[in-house]
Each structure stands twice: as structure tokens, then as C-alpha cells.
Amino acid sequence: MEKVYPQKLKPGDKVRVIAPSQSASIIVKATRKLANENLLSLGLAASFSRNANEIDEFNSSSIESRIEDLHTAFADTEIAGILTVIGGFNSNQLLKYIDWTLIKNNPKVFCGYSDITVLGNAIYAKTGLVTYSGMHYSTFGQKKLQNYNTKYFKKCLFLDDPFEILPSEKWSDDKWYLDQENRNFMPNEGWWIINEGRAKGTALGGNLATFRLLYGTEFTPSLKDSVLFLEDDNFTANDIAEFDRNLQALIHQPGFQYVSGLVIGRFQQGSKVTKDKLLRVIKTKKELADVPVIGNVDFGHTDPLITFPIGGNVEIEAGNSSRIKFIKH
């Protein structure tokens, strides 16, 4: 299937905020205010979809409401980009109801992460539209670490030029939305080089446990000539054993032998995953013996985080002069 790259965002564009997973009602007013201000500083005017604030006993909304908002956002010619409110647990409920032709005929930026991994990869698989794993609307409501976040959001979604990512100077795994001022920041030790080597290919992935929900379905993108970007959070992988079996399940998928590289996002503290433990997991898998692997990269469920293209082209080098460079996005 031919890849389709959406037009880049530019100052003056309108973006639509939708809630295909958890409801916007869980986002407090102070966070919304700051998110709107940060988006405006990029020249983007945000509006909420009609059903974004609908909420049920699962902190989500009906499939019908979420599908309506997704379709309306893609069909609206005045909307240049779509941001998801936040993650959750149930966006895979939508897959059988999505009008893929509508999306293919109305390509535009679609960005989110965590549970949105399902939608980003499925859209790419079904339509060829390159989507983006990166900041939710709610992420823009974070007061600190925003410079790193928006730097890579702009590099990926505003510019056409290839760009390399660099490790952040500090990171956090605290509940920033409860206290924006008193944050716990830790120095970033940099990337973990697990397996050395070079690779290039199509960037795929996101949250590993969520990506797993696509296995064996028509919504799974081809793994051929891919570089997988994978992370897990405390909800879906609370220790290294859970990550291990999720990774093994991916290795068993058709076409995994054609995966050319692996980039692993930073683990949350609650997972207690260390470099040594991750090294042990990777080294015990013969299928990864010749695959370059870089860990502790700035994406996943800690802050800050990069934005990267699902379906875009990337090159990685793991070794003395390591780099991750997105060539086309």
C-alpha cells in the first residue's frame, strides 16, 4: 500500500480534540486552560468534538459517539490536525466501525499515544496514512518539561526536514497533573545500547501491550522492513516478566524476521526495569541476535516525550556514535 503523508501543521491551523478512549471530562479546567495556551503559542486553535465530554461508568463514552467524532474530525476540511484527549483502555472497540475510505480520502495529522497506539497503527495499516505517536491534548497541559515536548512535536509535525532526536537532560515519572509546581525530576542517564548495529525502515509501534491487541487482525501493519518503537507502562507491564512475554508474543508474529531494528521507550519506575534486566531479556532471544536495540528513549509513559511518525522512515545506529534519525515523516 502506498504511504500517504498528511500536510504539515502551520500557524493559523485548527485542530480538533477527540476522545476515542477516555473522556475529556476527566481533564480538569486548569489543565485545559494551559493546554489551550500552549497550543495557541504554536499558532494552533483547538476545538473539542461534540461528544468529547460524554462520560460513562468506564470514564469513556459510547462507540457511536466516539466514531461520530472521529469521522467528523476527518471529514471537516477546516481541520488540519486531530489530537486525542488522553489514552485509556478501549479504543480498539472502534476498529470495526471506522470508515477507512473516509480517512484515506481526507488525510490529516492524527496524534496521540498509549491506548491510541491501536488507532495510529490501524489507520496506517488500512489506509497508508502516516499517523503520529506523540503528545495528547492533555500533555499540552503540563507546565514543565514542555520545551522538550514541543520541540519534537514541531520537528515532526510542522517541518519536512529530517531530524534526529537527542536524550532529554532530565525526566519525571510523577503525577504532574496533581501538582504542577512540586515535581520530582531525575537526571537522564541517556540511551541504553543493548545490541549494536545499524538499521533503517518504517517506524511502527507505540505501547507494546496495546499494539498486541492488533495481532492476528486485519488492522495489523506489515512488519516487513520495520523499526519497532515499543514501550510499556505500569498498567500493562508492572515488571520485566510482563514486558518479556509481550515482546515474545510480538516475535511470534508473521514477518517479525524482517524487523530491522528495535527502539524501546523509557520504563516507569514502578516497573523496576533496569538496563541489566532489559539486557537479559533481549540477549535471551535468538531472534534479536542481529537486531540493533536501543533502550531508555524519551517516549512512553514518563515525561518528556518525542513525537514520531507511525509509517514514516527512520534510521538508527546503536554503538559508539548512536543516533535515531527520522528521514521522512
Long-range contacts (C-beta under 8 A, 24 or more apart in sequence): 1-127, 1-128, 2-128, 3-128, 3-130, 3-311, 4-104, 4-107, 4-127, 4-128, 4-129, 4-130, 5-107, 5-130, 5-312, 5-328, 5-329, 6-81, 6-107, 6-108, 6-109, 6-110, 6-129, 6-130, 7-80, 7-107, 7-108, 7-109, 8-109, 8-157, 8-158, 8-159, 8-160, 9-42, 9-44, 9-80, 9-81, 9-109, 9-157, 9-158, 10-43, 10-80, 10-158, 11-42, 11-43, 11-44, 12-43, 13-43, 13-44, 13-45, 13-80, 13-81, 14-44, 14-45, 14-46, 14-47, 14-78, 14-79, 14-80, 15-39, 15-44, 15-45, 15-46, 15-47, 15-79, 15-80, 15-81, 15-82, 15-83, 15-109, 16-46, 16-47, 16-48, 16-49, 16-72, 16-73, 16-76, 16-79, 16-81, 16-82, 16-83, 17-46, 17-47, 17-48, 17-49, 17-52, 17-82, 17-83, 17-84, 17-85, 17-137, 18-49, 18-52, 18-66, 18-69, 18-70, 18-73, 18-82, 18-83, 18-84, 18-85, 19-49, 19-51, 19-52, 19-53, 19-54, 19-60, 19-61, 19-66, 19-69, 19-84, 19-85, 19-86, 20-66, 20-69, 20-70, 20-84, 20-91, 20-94, 20-112, 20-116, 20-119, 21-60, 21-84, 21-85, 21-86, 21-87, 21-88, 21-89, 21-90, 21-91, 21-114, 21-115, 21-116, 22-59, 22-60, 22-85, 22-86, 22-87, 22-88, 22-89, 22-115, 23-52, 23-53, 23-54, 23-55, 23-56, 23-59, 23-60, 23-61, 23-85, 24-48, 24-52, 24-53, 24-85, 24-86, 24-137, 25-53, 25-54, 25-55, 25-59, 26-55, 26-59, 26-86, 27-85, 27-86, 27-137, 27-138, 27-141, 28-177, 30-141, 30-180, 31-138, 31-141, 31-177, 32-141, 33-141, 34-140, 34-141, 34-142, 34-143, 35-137, 35-138, 35-139, 35-140, 35-141, 36-140, 38-140, 38-141, 38-146, 38-150, 39-137, 39-140, 42-150, 42-153, 42-154, 42-158, 44-81, 46-83, 46-137, 49-73, 52-85, 58-89, 58-90, 59-88, 60-88, 60-90, 63-93, 63-94, 63-97, 66-91, 66-93, 66-94, 67-94, 67-97, 67-98, 70-94, 70-98, 71-98, 71-99, 71-102, 74-102, 74-103, 74-106, 74-108, 75-102, 75-106, 77-106, 79-108, 80-108, 80-109, 81-108, 81-109, 81-110, 81-111, 81-157, 82-108, 82-109, 82-110, 82-111, 83-111, 83-112, 83-135, 83-136, 83-137, 84-111, 84-112, 84-116, 84-119, 84-136, 84-137, 85-136, 85-137, 85-138, 86-114, 86-136, 86-137, 86-138, 87-112, 87-113, 87-114, 87-115, 87-116, 87-136, 87-207, 88-114, 88-115, 89-115, 90-115, 91-115, 91-116, 91-118, 91-119, 92-118, 92-210, 92-213, 92-214, 94-119, 95-122, 95-217, 95-219, 98-122, 98-126, 100-126, 100-127, 103-127, 103-129, 104-128, 104-129, 109-157, 111-135, 111-136, 111-157, 111-307, 112-136, 113-206, 113-207, 113-299, 113-300, 113-305, 114-206, 114-207, 114-210, 114-233, 114-301, 115-207, 115-210, 116-206, 117-205, 117-206, 117-207, 117-210, 117-211, 118-210, 118-211, 118-213, 118-214, 118-219, 120-206, 120-310, 121-204, 121-205, 121-206, 121-211, 121-214, 121-219, 121-220, 121-221, 121-310, 122-214, 122-219, 124-204, 124-221, 124-310, 124-311, 125-214, 125-218, 125-219, 125-220, 125-221, 125-222, 126-218, 126-219, 128-311, 129-311, 130-309, 130-310, 130-311, 130-312, 130-329, 131-309, 131-310, 131-311, 132-156, 132-157, 132-307, 132-308, 132-309, 132-310, 133-205, 133-206, 133-229, 133-299, 133-307, 133-308, 133-309, 133-310, 134-299, 134-305, 134-306, 134-307, 134-308, 135-305, 135-307, 138-177, 139-305, 141-177, 142-176, 142-177, 142-180, 142-303, 143-176, 143-180, 143-181, 144-172, 144-176, 144-180, 144-183, 145-170, 145-171, 145-172, 145-303, 145-304, 146-304, 148-298, 148-304, 149-303, 149-304, 149-305, 152-305, 152-306, 152-307, 153-307, 155-307, 156-306, 156-307, 156-308, 156-309, 156-326, 156-329, 157-307, 162-325, 162-326, 162-327, 162-328, 162-329, 163-325, 163-326, 163-329, 164-323, 164-324, 164-325, 164-326, 165-297, 165-298, 165-306, 165-308, 165-324, 165-325, 165-326, 167-191, 167-296, 167-297, 167-298, 168-298, 168-304, 171-266, 171-298, 171-302, 171-303, 171-304, 172-302, 172-303, 173-268, 173-269, 173-270, 173-301, 173-302, 173-303, 176-303, 188-296, 188-298, 189-296, 190-296, 191-294, 191-295, 191-296, 191-297, 191-322, 192-264, 192-275, 192-278, 192-279, 192-294, 192-295, 192-296, 193-293, 193-294, 193-295, 193-318, 193-319, 193-322, 194-264, 194-278, 194-279, 194-282, 194-283, 194-293, 194-294, 194-295, 194-318, 195-262, 195-282, 195-288, 195-289, 195-290, 195-291, 195-292, 195-293, 195-318, 196-292, 196-318, 196-319, 197-261, 197-290, 197-291, 197-292, 197-317, 197-318, 197-319, 198-292, 198-315, 198-316, 198-317, 198-318, 199-227, 199-260, 199-261, 199-291, 199-292, 199-315, 199-316, 200-227, 200-260, 200-261, 200-313, 200-314, 200-315, 200-316, 200-327, 201-225, 201-226, 201-227, 201-259, 201-260, 201-261, 201-313, 201-314, 202-226, 202-227, 202-311, 202-312, 202-313, 202-314, 203-227, 203-229, 203-308, 203-309, 203-310, 203-311, 203-312, 203-313, 203-314, 203-326, 204-228, 204-229, 204-310, 204-311, 205-229, 205-230, 205-310, 206-230, 206-231, 206-310, 207-231, 207-232, 207-233, 207-236, 207-300, 208-232, 208-236, 208-237, 208-243, 208-246, 208-247, 208-250, 209-233, 209-236, 209-237, 209-242, 209-246, 210-236, 211-250, 212-246, 212-249, 212-250, 215-249, 215-250, 215-253, 220-253, 221-310, 221-311, 222-255, 223-253, 223-254, 223-255, 223-256, 223-258, 223-259, 224-255, 224-258, 225-258, 225-260, 226-258, 226-259, 226-260, 227-259, 227-260, 227-261, 227-262, 227-263, 227-314, 227-316, 228-259, 228-261, 228-262, 228-263, 229-263, 229-264, 229-265, 229-297, 229-299, 229-308, 230-262, 230-263, 230-264, 230-265, 231-264, 231-265, 231-266, 231-267, 231-299, 231-300, 231-301, 232-267, 232-271, 232-300, 233-268, 233-271, 233-300, 233-301, 234-268, 234-270, 234-271, 234-301, 237-271, 238-270, 238-271, 239-271, 239-272, 239-273, 240-271, 240-272, 240-273, 240-277, 240-278, 240-281, 243-267, 243-271, 243-273, 243-281, 244-281, 247-281, 247-285, 248-285, 251-285, 251-287, 251-288, 256-287, 257-287, 259-291, 260-291, 261-291, 261-292, 261-293, 261-316, 261-318, 262-288, 262-291, 262-292, 262-293, 262-294, 263-293, 263-294, 263-295, 263-297, 263-316, 263-324, 264-293, 264-294, 264-295, 264-296, 264-297, 265-297, 265-298, 265-299, 265-300, 266-296, 266-297, 266-298, 266-299, 266-300, 266-302, 267-296, 267-300, 267-302, 268-300, 268-301, 268-302, 292-316, 292-317, 292-318, 293-318, 294-318, 294-322, 294-324, 297-324
